[in-house]
Amino acid sequence: MVECVECNKEITEDEEICCEICGAPLCQECAVNGLCAACTELWIAEIDLENAENET
């Protein structure tokens, strides 16, 4: 059993979904987009930065 890094719910290895970037264990409910919250924030920030660079 492992804990989801987002909600701390205990999940079995069969139910575990890993974050596509950092590999953190996630439950099915928290892995909606395949990323943990920290990686989602970084991904969004990177997209925003790229958009800002393209506007100049």
NORRAQUI-V763963 format. One record per residue. N is the residue number from 1. RES is the residue in one letter. SS is DSSP state (H for helix, E for strand, L for the rest). PHI is phi in degrees with one decimal (none if undefined). OMEGA is omega as a letter, one per 20 degrees, with the letter a starting at -180 (NA if undefined). Layout:
n = [N	N]
res = [RES	RES]
ss = [SS	SS]
phi = [PHI	PHI]
omega = [OMEGA	OMEGA]
This chain:
n = [1	2	3	4	5	6	7	8	9	10	11	12	13	14	15	16	17	18	19	20	21	22	23	24	25	26	27	28	29	30	31	32	33	34	35	36	37	38	39	40	41	42	43	44	45	46	47	48	49	50	51	52	53	54	55	56]
res = [M	V	E	C	V	E	C	N	K	E	I	T	E	D	E	E	I	C	C	E	I	C	G	A	P	L	C	Q	E	C	A	V	N	G	L	C	A	A	C	T	E	L	W	I	A	E	I	D	L	E	N	A	E	N	E	T]
ss = [L	E	E	L	L	L	L	L	L	E	E	L	L	L	L	L	E	E	L	L	L	L	L	L	E	E	L	L	L	L	L	L	L	L	L	L	H	H	H	H	H	H	H	H	H	H	H	H	H	H	H	H	H	H	H	L]
phi = [none	-127.7	-106.2	-65.1	-71.6	-91.2	-112.2	62.7	-71.2	-76.5	-131.5	-79.9	-62.9	-69.9	-87.5	-67.4	-119.5	-95.5	-57.3	-68.1	-99.4	-102.8	84.2	-65.1	-73.2	-131.7	-83.5	-63.0	-69.1	-87.0	-98.6	-56.8	-103.6	84.3	-127.7	-75.7	-60.9	-64.0	-70.3	-62.3	-61.7	-64.4	-63.2	-65.7	-62.4	-65.5	-64.3	-61.1	-63.9	-62.4	-64.9	-66.5	-67.2	-71.1	-76.6	-92.0]
omega = [r	r	r	a	a	a	a	r	r	a	r	r	r	a	a	r	a	r	a	a	a	r	r	r	r	r	a	a	a	a	a	a	r	a	r	a	a	r	r	r	r	a	r	r	r	r	r	r	r	r	r	r	a	a	a	NA]
